[in-house]
Every structure is written in structure tokens, then in C-alpha cells.
Amino acid sequence: MTESNSGYVLVVDDDRAFADLTAAHLRSALPQVAVEVRADPQAALARLDHVDAVVSDHDMPTMTGIGLLRVVRRREEDLPFVLFTGTESPAVRSGAGTAGATACINKHEPDAFQSLVHTVERSLG
């Protein structure tokens, strides 16, 4: 973590408007946390050394969120990773747990952003 803030969160979502909305919610609720957005999971991987938590969508064209999580876990075993997805599939939820996600939150639930903020805040300690 950098000295000027208490955490650095990377938001990964190929829907740039939703990624920006997610980042805005995190910045508003956690002003001490820096938030960066990446639309491409491959580009996100290049930033892992600089982040304290990852928030990722699942359905992306180049790599799924669970695929990204698996790569992250090989590199950073303890990095908090929240799958923030619109996919309601039990297989995705189960796969996220098996791959080591910190949490799996449905972004279409009424309290999704509140749950995300709470999870990220707890993860950053």
C-alpha cells in the first residue's frame, strides 16, 4: 500500500461504463483508497504488483473472471479478489469459491455496491 492512501484497488470489467460506475462507488465510500480501472484482464495482470485488491467481472471476451482469478492465485496467493459479476450461474459461484475468491457478489442485486464496498474495506483491513 502506498503512504498517501490505505489501499489500491484494481477494477477489471470489459464494460467500461460499469467499471467506471464501480470505481466511483468505491472512491465515494472509501476515499482513502485509490482505484484503477482496466477493461482488459491481460492488462490487469501487468498491474498486480501495484494493487492491494482486485474486483473483477466474470464474462469478458478475452478471459473470464475465474480465469483471471486462477492466474492471480498463481502469482499472489493472498491478494483479495472479489468476483463482481452479473452471472447468476451456480457453477460460476462454485468455481469462484474453488479458485479462491475472497467473495462472489452479484452486481445486479439491490445492495451489490454496498456489499462490494464492505467486502473491499474488510479485505484491506
N, C-alpha and C positions, 0 to 999 in steps of 0.2 A: 504494500500500500504506500501511496505517496504521502509526504508530510502534510500537504495542503488539504487533503481530504481523507475520509476514513474508508475509502474503498473505490474500486474501479470496476464497473460492470460492463460487460460486452453483450449487446443485444444483437441476435442473429435472426433475421427474417427476410425472405425474399420480397415480401410485400413492404416496400419502403414506407408507405404511409402508416401502416400498422406498427412497424418498427419504431417510427418517429413518435407515434402516439404512446407506445410502451415506454420509450425513453423519457417522454415528457412526464408521464405519471411517476416514474422512478425519481426523476430530478425534482419534481414538486414535493413529493413525500419525503425524500431523503436528500436534502440539498447538500449535505456533506459528501455525497457520493458522486463521482464522475461517471458519466455514462457515454459509451461509444456505440455506434450502430454500424453493422456490416450486413449487406444484403446477400453476400456470397459466403457460404460456410468455409470454402477454401481460404478466402481472405481472412476470415476469422481465426483460422488456425495459426496464421502468422502473428497474431496478437496475443497468444496465450501467455507468453512470458510477462505481459504487462497488465493482466487483469486479475481481479480477486474473485470474480464470479461470472458465469455465463448464463444468459437467458436465451433460449433458442426455440424457434418454431420447429415443427416436425416435417410438414410437407413442403419441401423445397426441391427445385428441379435438379440440382447437381449432387445433393447429398441429403439424406433425411436427418432429422434432429437426433435420432438414435444412432445413426452412423457417425455423426459429429461427436456425440457423447462417447462412443467407443474409442474414437481417436483421442479425444481429450483424456479419457481414463488411462490410456497407454502412456500418455505424456505427463499428466498431472493427476495423480490418483485421488487427491483430496480437494481438488478445485470444486467449489459449489457449482452445480449445473442444474438449472431449472428448465424442464421442457414445458414451454408455454404454447400450447397447441390448440387448434380448433378441431383436431381429430378426436372423435369420441370413441374410437375403437378400443375395446378391452385389450386387444393384442398390443397396441401402442403403449397403453398404460403399463401393462405387464412387462413389455420389452424395456421400457424406461427404468422400471424398478430393477430388473435383472442386470441392466447395463450400468447401474449405479447412479441414477439420477437422484439429486437431492430432493426433488419434488417434481410432480407432473400436474400441471394446472390447466384446466380447460379455459381458454381465453374467451369463450362465449358465455360463461357463467356470469350472473349478475355481479358477483363480488370478486371477479377474476383479478382485477388490478389491485384491489385491497389484499387479496391472498398473495399475489406476487410480491408486493411491497413488503408484507410481513415476512415472507419466506426469505427474500433477499436480505432484509435487515437482520434476521436471525443468523443467516449464513455468514454474514460479515462480522458478526459478534460485536 
